[in-house]
Structures are given as structure tokens and as C-alpha cells.
Amino acid sequence: MRRQKVKTILLVCCMCFGIEVACASNEDIKEKNFQQGYPIADGTFIQDNLIAKWTDARWQQELAALKEAGMHYIVFAPTLHSDANGYTYANYPCNIPNVKPAYASNLVENCLRNAQKAGFKVFLGLNFHERWWNFPFPAEWLCQQMEIGNKVADDLVKRYKKRYGEVMYGWYWVWEVDNVSCTTPEREDVLIKALNINLDHVHAITPSMPFMLCPYMNYRLGSASDCRKMWEYVFAGSHFQKGDIFAPQDCVGAGGLDLDHLNEWFSELHKAVLTKSELLFWSDAETFDQRFWTSATIDRLVQQMKIVQPYVSNVITFAYSHYDSPFYVNENFHKAYLHYVRSGELPVDSQTQQAVQQLNIRSDADKKNILEWVEPASRENVAGYYIYRNEVLIGNVQTDHYGNCKTEFVDRSLVQSDCRYGVCSYNWVGTTSPVVYVNRPQ
């Protein structure tokens, strides 16, 4: 249930389990997926809040855009969710006791039916419980949750596997593991036990379906080598089978890693994967900026994929449909990414990115500073505006699906001293205009 609950990667309270998509060391697979010589994303997560009201026509619209971008996989998770109060809801008509429908529509069937029509493969997430974020919790409770996950797998297989065959392609383990809470052999053993409860069961009932997990990490709270050692220990005791996928979140969007640390961490995790020959190593590339909950510019996404390319055999995203879909955000993100997919190069704008005009500052009754500006003379290539205070980025307002963008920013920090604000425009591939500045008077 990744990031449906805001995952604050700087907090240490989350336990060390986490899973998502894949892990790779197989060069044959790498040749197949990166045969064009540069990495492109092969799939995306789609969460229930986004698709709850989608019709089949809307599904096909979305899947056509994803296919256009070279993708083949959808990760839909979770299928069963328990909230912080212990109430449990399912995204399909579940027969498990004390489970209520999350929506009027059967989201699992909608996803599988439309994926079958469009030629996509689907990873279905098992269960998730919000108590996961309130570590510590008893190991017995976690193992009980894994048993619930097995019941979900049984139910999904009974309902859908015969009808949807290989479209119902894989399993996704929704519990996200970090590099902080699982740093002792005792906790690692609990993680191994929990994983094996699900691994043994789903491999027995669906031996052809790969099992995928996506942990996350924060370079400020641990080292890459320690993270590697943790996963080597977990891999040694876990019952993964050939084709299962270890797909760490690259954490660039949430802030746990940045582009400068990405190579080191994926290099170390690749070493861990090499100790478990059954595993594939994928990357889960984050296409957002959690600081402002905005879409990442396409140049950043391309850099993320290129940095990890030497180590992984495939890339999926969290989440193209949420942050790059031409039917949800501004279509120019998708157009810029398509240019890269088809050519291996970012689109080049023949014109210099134009600066904002008439930047002004005022204060309201609560002493909050309010910046206002006039958009550039040509705003055709304006994806948004970056806002700086004393050269530090503090804001990002982005052009919406309809082409509208705010030209105002409220600094809620109640700055009392002199400071200098700056605003610049940027385009879909990260090119920025000159920064226009204004000083806050005393």
C-alpha cells in the first residue's frame, strides 16, 4: 500500500519490512529489457484511490498511454487493507470474515479485465495493516497478518486465476521494509519468518507467479554496506524461488536517497542479490517529489534510471499513472517522456526558458509573506515555478492537467528578518529560467 499512507522516510518508526517489485542479476534479462541501449520504465503502480471510479474506457485510455511509453506491468496493491482502527476493507468481493467492501466496484476484476484486453501483466498486492507503521509490534501479530495474506492469495486464485491466466502474473508483498528497524539478528529472523509464511504458500498454490518486494532506505540513518549485510542475511534464510523479484525503491522522490547516493546504494544491494541466485534485481523509480507532492521533471527520472542501469535488469515506477499520466497531470510530462523513450534523448527546447515578470512581495495580517508574479510572456513550456528563500528551495507550484498554474506562493514560516526570495520557471525536462529576486523589507 505504498505511499497511500504518506511514508515519511526520515522517521525511524517504521519497521524494517518492505516489498515491492524486483531484483536482477540475469544479463539475458537485462539485454531484453535494455536492448535499445538506454533504460525505460516497464510498469507502474496503480492504487485504489486513483482507479476507484474508472470505467473500462478510462482504463483502456490509461493502458494505451502506458503501452505507448513501453510498459508491460501494473502493480495493484493492496487488495485488502486494515486501517488504524482495525477495520478491514477489500478491493474485491472478499469472503474472508469481517471484511467490508472498500468500493462499490470490484477494482481487482476491473484491473485484470482491462489488463487482459490491453496485453498487460498484473502483480496483485496481498494484505496490509496500518499498524505496521507503529513499530514495535509483536512478532506474533506480524505472522498472523501473513496468514491473512495467504487467505487473500487463496481467495484471489479461486476467483480470478483460471479466467485471467498469465494476466494475473505475480504477487506483491505490500509491507515496506526500511534500513533502520531491522538491524539485529532477532528482528531479521522475524522478517525471514514473515516472508517465508507468504513465500511458501504462494509458491505452492501458484508456482509460476513471481513474488515481488520493494524495501526502502535512508542514507542519513545507515550505511549502504550495512543495508547490504542485512539483506544478505535475510536472503540466506528466505525461501525465494527462481524469478522472484527484489525491487528496492530508489527513494529519490521521498528523499531517503538522492542522485549522489543512488549508485553506492544500488551497487551494494546488487552485491546482496548476487548471493541469492534465484532473485531478479529491479529498481522501483520514484516519479514524484515528496517535499511538495509534485511530479518530478523527466530529466530527473531519466537520471534515476541511468544511474541504476548497471545493476538492475528492469525498472518500474511509483508511479507513472499518478504523476505522469496525460489524463491526470499535464500531458507534457508524458510527451517529454515519450520523446526520451523513442530517441534515448530528452527533448531540446529551441527557446530559452523565460523568466517570470513583476515579482512582488506583501505580508498578510498573520505576517505570512506572500509572493506574486506575472507569468512569462510565453508560458507554453512552463511546467511550474520554483520558489527560493535565501537561495534555498522552499516551494514548487506546478501546471495542472488543464494548463493552469498559480502565480502566487504563501511562505507560512513567518519569517521576521530580512530575506531574499527568488522565483524561476522550469519546463518538463528541468530546464530553468533565470531567477528573479525580491527582498523582503524590514
N, C-alpha and C positions, 0 to 999 in steps of 0.2 A: 504494500500500500504506500509505496514510496512517495514521500512529499505530499501526500494528500493531507497528512498532518505535517505542518511545517517542521522540517528537520533542521534544527539549529545545530550545525556541525561543530560549533565552538563549545557546546555544552558537553560535559563528560558523563551526563546522567544516563545516556542510552547504553544498553548492554551490548556486548560485542558480537551479536549475531547479525547477519545481514546477507541478503542474497539478491541476486538479480539476474544477470544474463550470462556471461560465458567466459571461457578461458581457453587459450590456444597456444600450441607449440607445433602444430602439424603444418609443415611447409607446403604440402599439397593443397591444403585448405586455403592457406594464405595466397598461393598462386591463383586459385579460383576466385577468391573474393577481391583481391587487389590486382587482377590481371591487367587493368588499364594503367597500372603503374602508380596510381595515387589512390588514397583511401576515400571511400564514400560510405555513408551510413547505410546499414542493411535493414533497419527496422526502427520501431518506436514503441514506447509505452503509450497506452491509452487508458485513462482512468474513468471510473464510472460517472463522476460528476460532469465530465465533458460530453459523454455519449448518451446520457440518460434519456434525452428526448430526440435522439437521431432517428430519422426514418431510414428505410432502405436506400432511398435516393440520396440522402445525405451521407450515408455510409459509403456508397459507391463513388460519390464525389470525392470524399476524403481518400479512399483507397486508390483512386485513379491518380491523385496528386502524389501519393506516396510511391506508387509504381513508377510514375514519371521521374521521380527522384532516385530510382534504382533500388527501392526497398522491397523486402520479401517477408518480413516478420512483424507481427503485432504481439505485444506483451500486454495482456489484460489482467490486472490484479488490483485488489484481491477479489475472489469470488464470494468469500464470506468474511464479514468484518464484525468484531465486537468492540463497542465503544467504551469510553472510560467508565461508564456506569454499569458495564457488563451486559448491556442489551446487544443481541446479535442479529445481524441482517445479512441476507444473501442476495446476490445479483442474478439469481435464477430461482425457479420454484423448488426450493430445497425441502427434503423430507426429514432433515435432522431435527430432533425435538427442540423446542424453544427458540426456533429461528424464524424471524419475520422477513417478509419481502422488503428489500430496500427501495424498489421502484415498482410501478405498475407494470412495466415492460420487462421481459426476460432479456437482460443485457447480454448474458453469455450466449444464448442462442442467436441473438441479433448479430453478435460479433462473428460467430462461427459461420452462420449462413452467408453473410456478406463476404467474409474472407474466402469461403469456398467459391463463390461466384467470381471474385476478383483474382483468385490464384494466390492468396496469401497463406502463410502458416502462422498458427497462434500458439503462444505459450499462455497457459492458464495459471494464474496465481492461486495458491491454496488459501488458507485462512490467515487472519491477522487479528491481534488483540492490542488495544491501545495501552494496556498495562505494560507492554514491552518497553515503553519509554520511561517507565518509573522504576528503573533498576536501583537497588537489587530486588529480586523476587525469588521465591523458592524454585529450586531446580525441578521439583515435582510438578509445579504449576506449568512450567515450560513443556515438560514431557506430556502433560495432559493436553496442551494445545497442539502438540504434534499428532497425538492420537485423533484429535478433532480434524486435523488436516487430512489424515488418512481416510476418515469418513467422507470428507468432501471429495477426495480423489475417487473413492468408490462410487459416490453419487454421480459425479460428472462423467465417469466412464460409462456407467449404466445408461445414462441419459443420452450421451452425445457421441461416444467413440464410434459406434457402429455406423451412424449416419454421416459422420464428418471425417472419419478415417484419418489420413495424414494431415488434414487441415488442423485438427486437434493435435498439434505437433509435439508440444513439450510442457513441462511443469516449471513454474516459477516459485521459488521459496521467498515469501514476502518479508520475512524477518531480516532487518538490516543490521549487520554486524559492524562494529567500529574497531579501531585500533587501540582503544583505551580500556574498555571494561573487561576485556577477555585476555588479560595479560598474565594470568597464573595458570599452572597446570590444572588446578582444580576447576577453574572456570572453563578452560579449554576442553576439559573432559566432559563438562556439561554440554558444551556446544556440539561436540562429537556425538554424544548420545542423542541429542535432539535431532541432529541431522540424520543420523542413521535410522531413527524411527520412521522418518519420511522416506529416505532413500530406499531402504529395504522394501517398504511397502509399494511405492510407485514402480520400482523396478520389477517387482513380482507381478503386478497387475498390468503394467504397460512397458514391457522390456524395450520397446522401440522408441519410447519417448524420452528425450534428454531432460535432465534436471538442471536448472539454472539458478545461480545465486549471485547477488551483487552487493558486496560489502562496501563500506566507505571508510575514509581515513582523514586525519587532520595532521599535517606536518608539524603544527605547533605543539602537539600533545604527545608526540612519539617519533621514533625514527623509522625510516624505511626498512632498515635491516631488522629491527625488532618486529615489525609487521610481517616481514618475510618469514622469520622464525616462527611466529605464531601460526601462520597458515601452513607452514611445513609440518608442524606438529598436528594440526587439525587434519590436514590431508592424509597424514600417515594412518590415522585412526578411522577415517571416514570411508564409507563403502560406495564411493563413486564408481560408475561404470564407464566404459568407453563411450565418448560422445557427450558426456555431461559437461556443463559449461560454467566456468568461473569468469564473471564479467564485472570487475570492480567499477564502481562509479568513479569517473575521473575527477570528480569533486571540484572542478574548476568553477562551475556555476554556483555551488553552495559555499565555496571559499575555503574548503579544507585543504585543497592544493591550489597552486597557481601554475602558470605556464613554465615558470622557472624550476618548479619542483617535480613536474609531471614525469619527466624522463627518469629521474632517480627512482621514484616510487614504482613505476611500471617495470623498470629493469629488475628491481628486487622481487616484485611479485611474480615476474616471469620465471625467475630462478626457483621460486616456490612451486610454481606449476610444473616445472620440469621434473620435480620429484614425484609427481603423480601422473604417470603416462596416460591415464585414461582421460584426463581433462583437456578440454579446449580452453584457450585463453582469449576472451574478447574484451573489448572496452565498452563501457556504458558512458557515452559522451553527453555531458550536460549542456543543454542549449539555452540556458537562462542565466540571468544574473540575480542571485537571491537578495543582494543588497537593495534592489529596487523592484524585484519581481518583474523584470523586463526581459525581452528576447535578446540573446547575445547576437552581436553582429557576426556575419558569416565568416569574416576573416578569422575571428577567434575560434569558431567551430572547426575550421579547416586546420588551424594550428594544433588544436587539441588532437585531431585525428592523425596528423602527420607526425607528431611527437611520439605517439604510442605505436605507430605503424611497424617499427622494427620488432615489436614484441608480441603483437596480437594477430589473430587470424581473421577477426571481424570486428565491426563496430555497430552498436545500436545506440539509440538516443533516448535521453529523458529530457524533453520529449518533443519530437518534431511536431506532432499533432497539436500540442498545447502551445508551442512557442514559435512555430514556423509555418503552420498550415495557412495557405492562402484564403481559407474560408473562416479563419478565426482571428488571425492577426493581419497586418498589412501584407498584401500579396507580393510586395517587392522583396521581402526576405526569401520567399520561395523562388522567385525569379532569379535572384542573385545566386542562390544555392544551385539551381538548375544549370546556370552558366558554368559553375565550377564542375558539376557532375559531368557535363558534356565535353568540357575542354580541359579540365585539370587546372584551370586558371580562374582567378577572381575577375569579375567584370571590371573594366577600367573606364572611369568616367572621363570624358574628354574635357569637362569643365572643372575648374577649381571649386571646391565646396565653398559656398558663400556664407559669409558671417551674418549674424543677427544684427538688427538695427535698433537704435534708440533704447539701449538698456537703461532702465531706471530702477531705483530702489525707494521703498517707503516702509514705514512701520505702522502696524495697526494698534488698536487700543491695548492689546496684550503684549506689546513690544516685540512682536514677531516681525522679522524682516521679510518683506515681500518683493520679489524681483519680477519685473515685467519687461518684455521686449517686443519688438516688431520683427516678424519673420523675415528671412532674406528675400530679396527681390524675386529670386527664383527658388521655389521650395519643392521643385519636382523631385529632387534627390534627398530630401530631408527625412531621415528615419527618426530623428529626435534631437534632443538637446542635452548636453552635459552641463551641469551646474557645479561651480567650484567656489569654495570659501578658502581664502589664503592658500590657493593652489591645490587644495585637497578636494577630490571629487565627493560631493555630498548629495547629488541628485541626478536623475535621468528621467526625463519625460519623453514618451515615445509616440510616434504617429500611429493612430489606431487603424483598424480594419477599413474604415471609411475614408482614410486620408486626413483625418483631423488630428491636430496636436495642440496641446496647451502652450501658451506663451507666457506663463506665469508660474512662479515657484515660491512656496512659502517655507522659509527656514524656521523650523519650530524649536531651534536650540536656544532661543532667547539670548542671542549674542549682545553683550552690553558694551564691549570695547570696539575700537576702530578695527575694521577689517575690510578686505577687498574681495568682492565677488566677481566671478567671471562666468560667461556663458558662451558655448560654441555649438554649432550644429554638427551633425555627423550623418553619414549615409549608411546604406545597408551593409557595406563591407568595411566599415570602421574608419573611413577617411573623414577627418575633422576639418572644420574651418578654423581660421584664426580665432583666438579667444578675445571677446570684447569684455572689458572690465569696467566696474563702477565701484567707488569707495563708499562705505557706509560712514556717514558723518557722525561725529560725537553727539 
